[in-house]
Amino acid sequence: QVQLAESGGGLVQAGGSLRLSCAASGRTFSNYFMGWFRQAPGKEREFVARISRSGTLTYYTDSVKDRFTISRDNAKNTVYLQMNSLKPEDTAVYYCAAGSVTTAIRTMSAYNYWGQGTQVTVSS
């Protein structure tokens, strides 16, 4: 019932910044917690960040916790991922996901809906 569409990916230099957006269609966006995952070629899809339904609680994987910020605007049905101090190892396809359960939030099984992904490439 929820469709997700990521945007904002691109090619950036190491140390630069990028903001990803995920636009959701559906009448119950605020009922879902939202997450960001990423997947590099030849690697498993990796949890990046999660935000609660109200937007007050966030959780990050250790490798990005001091550099990335997840936020949401329920009035706009949009979730964001602000990425600062980007490193080449951040290069991946980034996916937005929505879920209605509060367990196993770092696993893909906790999320019911997925976007198509947006490519982030960090050079040098």
N, C-alpha and C positions, 0 to 999 in steps of 0.2 A: 504493500500500500504506500510505501515511501520510495521515492526516486531521488537519487543523489547524483550530483554533478560537480566534479572538482574543476578548479581552474587556478591559474597563477603560476604554474610551473614554468621552467625555462632553464637557460644556461647562465650561470653566474660564476664569478671568480671566487676563489677561496678567500674567506674573510668577509664576504658580502652577505647581504640579507635578501630574503624573499618571503612573501606572504601568500599562503595558499588559502583559497576559499572553497567552501563546499555548500552549494545551494540545494536545499531540500524542497521537494514538492510534496504536499500532504497537509492535512488539517490538524494533525496531532504531533507536530515536530517537538513541542516542549515536553512530550511524554517520554522521549527517548534520551538515553545518554549517548554521547557521540565519541567516536574514537578515530585516531589516525594511525595507519599502518604504512609500512614501506617494504618494498621488495626489490633487491638488486638482482641482476642476472646470475643464475646459478645458486642463489641463496633462498632460504625460507622467508616467507612473509613475516615481518617483525613488528611487534607492537611499538608505537611511538608515544602516544599520548591519549588521554581520556578526560572527558569533562562530564560533570553531573548534569541532570536535567535542568536545574536552576542556574547552572553556571558557576556555582560557588566553590565546588570541589574539583580539583584537577590532580592528575597523576601522570608521571613521565617515566620513561625508561631512563636508566642512569646515564647513558651516553649523550642524552640531549637535554637533561634537566636544567642545566644552567644556560642554555642557549635558545631553546624553543619555548613558545608560549601558546597554549591552546585557549581559545575563547569562543563564545557563542553569542548571537543576538537572536533571541527567540522571536522578536517582532519581525525580523527579516528572514526567518527560517534559514539561517546561515551559521556555519561554524568555520573558524579560522585557525590557521597554524602559522604563527609568526616565527620565522627561522632566522636567527642571527649567527654571526661568526661561523658561517658554513664551512665545512671541511669536505675534501674529496670523498671521504667515506660516507658522507650523507647522500651521495648519488644513488638514486633509486626511483622507482615509480611509487608515488604516494597515493594511498587510497583512503577515502573517507568511509566511515561505517557507522551504522545506527543500530542500537540494541535496546531491548526492553527488560533485560535481566541484570542483576547486580552482582552476580558471581562470575568468577573466572574472567575478569574484565581484560586481562592481557592476552587472551586467547581468541582466535577467530570465531570459535563456536559461540561466543557470547553475543555476536552481532548478526542480525537478521538481514540487513540491507547493506549493499556495497555500491560505491561508485565505480566508474570506469578507470579511474586513476589518472594522474598527471605526472609527467616526467620532470624530475629535478636533476640537473647535471651540474656538478661543481668542478671547475677546472683547476689545474695546478695543485 
